[in-house]
Amino acid sequence: MSDSFMGFKKINDILVETISAIEKSRGQLFDIVEHARNECENIKYELKKIREKVDTTIEEVDRLDREEKRSRVLLANVSKNFHIYDEDDIKEAYEKANDLRVSLTLKREEERTLIEKRGELEIRLKETIKVLKKAEDVSKQIGVATGYLKGNADDILATVGDLSKKQYLGIKIIEAQEEERQRLARDIHDGPAQSMANILVKAQLCERLIDSDIERTKKELESLKDITRSNLKDVRKIIYDLRPMTLDDLGLIPTLERYIYNFMKESSILVELKILGDVSSFESAMEIAVFRIIQEALNNVQKHSHARKVDITVEKTSVRFSVLISDDGVGFNKEEDAIDKDIRSGGFGLMSMKERAELLNGKLKVKSSPGMGTKIYFSIPLNEEEDIYER
């Protein structure tokens, strides 16, 4: 057995051991991500309750402050006109003013404590979101490393001289896959997983009630049917998001038209689609990338923009394929604002849209300002000359 072969085998064994260790760590990291995500949800819920309580307390402080001022005015008037009011009136006015002063002092202390707690929770939430983002990033990077290392060791070694460009492309593809997996995990966690837990609770409740309260059981079963129906809808949406079947059967434009029709029904936002040029035949990779970018843009419009109308122009020329998406929403100051907002809400975001365009040697630009809506433009070169020109 040659020394060269032994060297390859040793390297391959090292790769196998490395991959095994990384995958074990990834499982532990997934638990950390899940814990951080649950912690975020708990803090958000607690923060919502505290904010509601702060608002109520502030209103109560304002009310007590007004009453306390009125009581002091009344006390001063009673004391000044002692010949009109008797001793009991003066005593009553004094006690009322004193009680209101004490109540106001206590309520202001409660307000101060609640505001401090709200501030602490906001800081905790911000730090927990940072931890969650870092954990998700590390999980994605580990997934990229694992996916790349799982390649055949002989192939990696045989192409060392020409590896840099292929390595970059391979990593970008795996990164995109990891982004999709994380988004899918979030969708399942926030949708069907929670619904299934609710279904289990409802089923257990029906089991306990069936012999003692038939009417209540019927109502709970109706609720169970509604939850199951909603859960089925969520699962179908996730399956559709993985890859719309109509892309393979009908092509890009009919799939877009169907998606836009459903989007308008759900969001009540008017969307107008304009097609320029012959957009009938594309490579599968380009079709899915274009569809995903438009889909994510519309999701962002629905979540953040408060827009009433969106215009989408799809154009194909001999050298490039381009799409312009513009809305009449609230807009934002900087592109980073929108990216941060997507991260905080757990969305896929502009960063993913850019990566999809760049995977096809394309470019994506965002133009927005407060009150002036948002425009997203991306183009993909259709030949080498256009690619060179774009750079």
Summary of the structure (lengths in Angstrom):
residues: 391
radius of gyration: 30.7
end to end distance: 50.2
largest distance: 120.3
contacts: 1089
relative contact order: 0.06
helix: 76%
strand: 9%
